[in-house]
Structure formats: structure tokens, C-alpha cells
Amino acid sequence: MLSVKNIEISYEGKPLLKDVSFTVDKDETICLLGPSGSGKSTLLRIIAGLEEPETGDVIWNGETLIHTPPHQRRFGLMFQDYALFPHRSVAENIAFGLRMQDRSKNEIQGRVRAALETINMSDFADRKVTELSGGEQQRVALARALAPEPRLLMLDEPLGALDRTLREQLSRELRRILRENKVPAIYVTHDQEEAFAIADRLLLLHDGVILQSGKPHEFYHHPRNVWVAKFFGLG
């Protein structure tokens, strides 16, 4: 599926990502976990095609994407601020990406209905997004990202603006939705509990380097070094 190879990029003359490589398998949800400034969001933007690395490659099923424009990569991207259109209804927001793909009217209506059912908001189709709670807006943003059936879904701190209780609830719901849609995903967060609730596999970034990769429980039982142990409160 996705292969990220030897990615390097600098910011203001200082290395931000240093020889980063990893893969994402079919139906797998990986989490890029790490403190602020570790390079998580920059890495996501490179995969999305919004930034170009100084060296390295982004490969999908054996085909390089490094010079492919973002809209041709067929990847979905969801940001922390959701970026919903305030003047459009819930259904119109979800339909936006489908219209950009020139889908037929009947197909758009069907995909929007299915997306609303997935997020348990079928009765909200005509509601203005400005009338929704933060958690409801998050669900709509997720449905909009999933509606065009992306090959890969990327989520950049999607629950960061919500309170702890709502984050815990929605992280469980996110995992369910990702499983049901069978879409591989890259999830960026600095929150350990959120990462453990959602990820099949964690990549722990620090100072632009992947310090450890593995199943969530492996980080507690087998931290690779002192910094990893301290990050998880084990040292």
C-alpha cells in the first residue's frame, strides 16, 4: 500500500525530519505519536502532497507520488479545525468532495446518505454546520473525508479541540468507523491515550526521528530507550 522512504526536510536551516521511513498496510491504522515540534504534521503534509521533501519518496502500490499533485493522490485529509463551510448544510459539506470528482447526482445523494448513517447523523442532513456541537462538527468533517472513498485517510489532531470526555468517546467511534470503512489511515496526535485507543501500530517521533515502531502494548513492555520510557511515564 503506502511506503514512505528516507524522507528528509529542514526548517530554517535545521533538520525537521531525518531519514524517516515506514509503511502502511491494507486496512491498517497507524498513529504518528510525539510531542509538539517532532515533525508529525509536516510528515503528513508531505504524504498528502502539500509539501515536497528535500530527499526521499512517497510510494503507493509501487508507484512514486512525489511529484503527483494532492488532488490526484486520492488521499483524504482531515484537519483539527475541520475546515467546514459555514454557509453550507451538513449534507452539502459532505457532498463537496464528490462534486469535485464530478460524480452523478444520484451517486452523490447515495454516498451522502451512507456517510450520514455511518456517523449516526441521518437526521442532520439539512442542519447548518454552525448549529452543531464540536463533536458533531468533527463527525461531519470525518464523513466529508470518507465520502469520496479515499485510498488513504489522514487525520491531523482531529480531536485536539475537544474536551477529554468527548475525545475518549469519539476516539472509540473513530476506530469503529475506520474499521467499518476498511480504509488505511494515518492518525497524528500527541495524546497517548488517544493513540492507544485508535491505532493498530504506533510510530513514536522525537526530533524528526522514529524512535520506536510497534503495537501499542509493546511500548509499555519493551521501551527502546530511556526517552521512550519517560514519554510513557515509565522512567
CORQUI-V415607 format. One record per pair of residues at least 12 apart in sequence whose ideal C-beta (glycine too) atoms are under 10 Angstrom apart, sorted by the first residue. I is the first residue (numbers start at 1). GAP is how many residues later the second one is. Records with the same first field share a line. If there is no record, write none. Layout:
I->GAP + GAP
//
This chain:
1->22 + 23 + 24 + 25 + 26 + 27 + 58 + 59 + 60 + 150 + 151 + 183
2->20 + 21 + 22 + 23 + 24 + 26 + 28 + 45 + 56 + 57 + 58 + 59 + 63 + 73 + 149 + 150 + 182 + 184
3->18 + 19 + 20 + 21 + 54 + 55 + 56 + 57 + 58 + 59 + 61
4->13 + 16 + 17 + 18 + 19 + 20 + 39 + 42 + 43 + 49 + 52 + 53 + 54 + 55 + 182 + 199
5->14 + 15 + 16 + 17 + 18 + 48 + 50 + 51 + 52 + 53 + 54 + 59 + 61
6->12 + 13 + 14 + 15 + 47 + 49 + 50 + 51
7->12 + 13 + 14 + 15 + 32 + 35 + 36 + 39 + 40 + 46 + 47 + 48 + 49 + 50 + 51 + 59 + 201
8->12 + 45 + 46 + 47 + 48 + 200
9->30 + 33 + 34 + 36 + 37 + 42 + 43 + 44 + 45 + 46 + 47 + 199
10->43 + 44 + 198
11->26 + 28 + 31 + 197
14->194
15->24 + 39 + 192 + 193 + 194
16->21 + 22 + 23 + 26 + 27 + 37 + 38 + 191 + 192
17->21 + 22 + 23 + 25 + 26 + 29 + 36 + 37 + 38 + 39 + 188 + 190 + 191 + 192 + 193
18->21 + 189 + 190 + 191 + 192
19->36 + 37 + 189 + 190 + 191
20->12 + 19 + 22 + 23 + 26 + 33 + 36 + 183 + 185 + 188 + 189 + 190
21->35 + 36 + 189 + 192
22->21 + 164 + 179 + 181 + 188 + 191
23->36 + 178 + 190
24->23 + 36 + 128 + 130 + 160 + 161 + 162 + 176 + 177 + 179
25->159 + 175 + 176
26->156 + 157 + 158
27->151 + 152 + 154 + 155 + 156 + 157 + 158 + 173
28->150 + 155 + 156 + 157 + 158 + 171 + 172 + 173
29->124 + 126 + 145 + 146 + 149 + 150 + 154 + 155 + 156 + 157 + 158 + 169 + 170 + 171 + 172
30->154 + 155 + 156 + 157 + 165 + 168 + 169 + 170 + 171 + 172 + 173 + 183
31->124 + 154 + 155 + 156 + 157 + 158 + 160 + 161 + 163 + 164 + 165 + 166 + 167 + 168 + 169 + 170 + 171 + 172 + 173 + 185
32->12 + 15 + 122 + 123 + 124 + 154 + 155 + 156 + 157 + 158 + 163 + 167 + 170 + 171 + 172 + 173 + 178
33->154 + 155 + 156 + 157 + 158 + 159 + 161 + 162 + 163 + 166 + 169 + 170 + 171 + 172 + 173 + 179 + 183 + 186 + 198 + 199
34->154 + 155 + 156 + 161 + 168 + 169 + 170 + 171 + 172 + 173 + 174 + 175 + 176 + 177 + 197
35->155 + 169 + 170 + 171 + 172 + 196
36->121 + 154
37->153 + 168 + 169 + 170 + 171
38->150 + 152 + 166 + 167 + 168 + 169 + 170 + 171 + 172 + 173
39->166 + 167 + 168 + 169 + 170 + 171
40->116 + 117 + 146 + 147 + 148 + 149 + 150 + 163 + 165 + 168
41->38 + 39 + 115 + 116 + 147
42->166
43->111 + 143 + 145 + 160 + 162 + 165 + 167
44->31 + 33 + 35 + 110 + 111 + 112 + 113 + 142 + 143 + 144
45->25 + 32 + 109 + 111
46->12 + 20
47->13 + 18 + 23 + 26 + 28 + 30 + 105 + 107 + 139
48->17 + 22 + 25 + 27 + 28 + 29 + 104 + 106 + 108 + 138
49->16 + 17 + 18 + 19 + 20 + 21 + 22 + 23 + 24 + 26 + 28
50->20 + 27
52->14 + 15
53->13
58->15 + 17
60->13 + 14 + 15 + 91 + 92
61->90
71->26 + 29 + 30
73->77 + 78 + 79
74->27 + 74 + 75 + 76 + 77 + 78
75->70 + 75 + 76 + 77 + 78 + 79 + 109 + 111
76->21 + 66 + 68 + 69 + 70 + 71 + 72 + 73 + 74 + 75 + 76 + 77 + 78 + 79 + 107 + 109
77->68 + 73 + 75 + 76 + 77 + 78 + 79 + 109
78->60 + 63 + 64 + 65 + 66 + 67 + 68 + 75 + 76 + 77 + 78 + 79 + 80 + 107 + 109
79->62 + 66 + 75 + 76 + 77 + 78 + 79 + 81 + 109
80->58 + 61 + 75 + 76 + 77 + 78 + 79 + 80 + 81 + 82 + 108 + 109
81->56 + 60 + 75 + 76 + 77 + 79 + 80
82->47 + 50 + 52 + 55 + 56 + 57 + 58 + 59 + 60 + 62 + 63 + 76 + 79
83->58 + 61
84->12 + 45 + 46 + 48 + 53 + 54 + 56 + 57 + 60
85->44 + 59
86->42 + 43 + 44
87->41 + 42 + 43
88->40 + 41 + 42
89->35 + 36 + 37 + 38 + 39 + 40 + 42 + 51
90->22 + 25 + 26 + 29 + 31 + 33 + 34 + 35 + 36 + 37 + 38 + 39 + 41 + 42 + 46 + 47 + 49 + 50 + 53 + 54
91->17 + 18 + 21 + 22 + 24 + 25 + 30 + 33 + 34 + 35 + 36 + 49 + 52
92->20 + 33 + 34 + 36 + 37 + 52
93->19 + 35 + 36 + 44 + 47 + 48 + 50 + 51 + 54
94->14 + 17 + 18 + 19 + 20 + 21 + 22 + 25 + 27 + 31 + 46 + 47 + 48 + 49 + 50 + 51 + 52 + 53 + 54
95->13 + 14 + 16 + 17 + 20 + 30 + 49 + 52 + 53
96->12 + 48 + 51 + 52
97->14 + 47 + 48 + 49 + 50 + 51 + 52 + 53
98->12 + 13 + 14 + 17 + 46 + 49 + 50 + 51
99->49
100->48
101->46 + 47 + 48
103->44 + 45
108->39
111->32 + 35 + 36 + 37 + 38
112->13 + 31 + 32 + 35
113->12
114->29 + 32 + 33 + 67
115->24 + 25 + 27 + 28 + 29 + 30 + 31 + 32 + 33 + 62 + 66
116->23 + 24 + 27 + 31
117->26
118->21 + 24 + 25 + 28 + 29 + 58 + 59 + 62 + 63
119->17 + 19 + 20 + 21 + 22 + 23 + 24 + 27 + 54 + 58
120->19 + 53 + 57
121->15 + 18 + 19 + 22
124->12 + 15 + 16
127->13
129->12
133->29 + 33
134->25 + 27 + 28 + 29 + 32 + 36
135->24 + 27 + 28 + 31 + 32 + 34 + 35 + 38
137->24 + 25
138->20 + 21 + 23 + 24 + 28 + 29 + 32 + 35 + 36
139->31 + 34 + 35 + 38
141->14 + 17
142->13 + 16 + 28 + 31 + 32 + 35 + 36 + 39
143->34
145->13 + 38 + 40
146->31 + 32 + 34 + 35 + 37 + 39
149->32 + 34
150->31 + 33 + 34 + 35
151->32 + 33
152->31 + 32 + 33 + 34
153->24 + 25 + 28 + 30 + 31 + 32 + 33 + 34
154->30 + 31 + 32 + 33 + 34
155->19 + 23 + 30 + 31 + 32 + 33 + 34 + 43
156->30 + 31 + 32 + 33
157->30 + 31 + 32 + 33 + 34 + 37
158->12 + 13 + 16 + 29 + 30 + 31 + 36 + 40
159->12 + 15 + 28 + 30 + 32 + 35 + 39
160->28 + 29 + 30 + 31 + 34
164->27 + 29 + 30
167->22 + 24 + 26 + 27 + 30
168->25 + 26 + 29
170->24 + 27 + 28
171->16 + 18 + 20 + 22 + 23 + 24 + 25 + 26 + 27
172->25 + 26
174->13 + 20 + 23 + 24
175->12 + 22 + 23 + 24 + 25
178->20 + 22
179->21
184->16
185->13 + 14 + 15
186->13 + 17
187->12 + 15
188->17
190->15
192->12 + 24 + 27 + 39 + 40 + 41
195->21 + 24
196->20 + 21 + 23 + 24 + 36
197->19
198->18
199->16 + 17
200->15 + 16
201->12 + 13 + 14 + 15 + 17
202->12 + 13 + 14 + 15 + 16 + 17
204->15 + 19 + 20 + 23 + 24 + 27 + 28
206->19 + 21 + 22 + 25
207->20
211->12 + 13 + 14 + 16 + 17 + 20
212->12 + 13 + 15 + 16 + 19
219->12 + 13 + 15
220->12 + 13 + 14
221->13
223->12
//
